[in-house]
Amino acid sequence: MLSWSVAFFVVAIIAAILGFGGLAASAASVAKLLFVIFLVLAVVSLALGRRAPT
């Protein structure tokens, strides 16, 4: 998930350098969304992994 976020961020940077503003904004928003999803899943995984076994 994090690698997809980084890939979309790189696409956004390259598109912004080349002047494709709409594509850069779309790729940046997808990268931000994927990064937030990654953070949520990481926190949930951390929380569930630290529970004591019953």
C-alpha positions in Angstrom: 0.0 0.0 0.0 2.8 2.4 0.9 4.6 1.6 -2.4 1.5 2.5 -4.4 1.3 5.8 -2.5 4.9 6.6 -3.3 4.4 5.6 -6.9 1.4 8.0 -7.3 3.4 10.7 -5.5 6.2 10.3 -8.1 3.7 10.4 -10.9 2.2 13.6 -9.5 5.7 15.3 -9.2 6.6 14.3 -12.8 3.2 15.5 -14.1 3.5 18.8 -12.3 7.0 19.3 -13.7 5.7 18.6 -17.2 2.8 21.0 -16.8 -0.1 18.5 -16.5 -1.8 20.3 -13.6 -5.0 18.2 -13.6 -3.2 14.9 -13.7 -0.8 16.0 -11.0 -3.7 17.0 -8.7 -5.5 13.7 -9.3 -2.4 11.7 -8.7 -1.6 13.6 -5.5 -5.1 13.1 -4.1 -4.9 9.4 -4.8 -1.5 9.3 -3.2 -2.8 11.1 -0.1 -5.8 8.8 0.1 -3.6 5.6 -0.1 -1.3 7.0 2.5 -4.1 7.6 4.9 -5.5 4.1 4.3 -2.0 2.7 5.0 -1.7 4.7 8.2 -5.1 3.5 9.4 -4.3 -0.2 8.6 -0.9 0.1 10.3 -2.4 1.5 13.5 -5.1 -1.2 13.5 -2.5 -3.9 12.9 -0.3 -2.5 15.7 -3.3 -2.4 18.1 -4.5 -5.9 17.3 -1.0 -7.4 17.3 -0.2 -6.2 20.9 -3.2 -7.8 22.6 -2.4 -10.4 25.1 -3.5 -13.9 24.1 -6.5 -15.3 26.0 
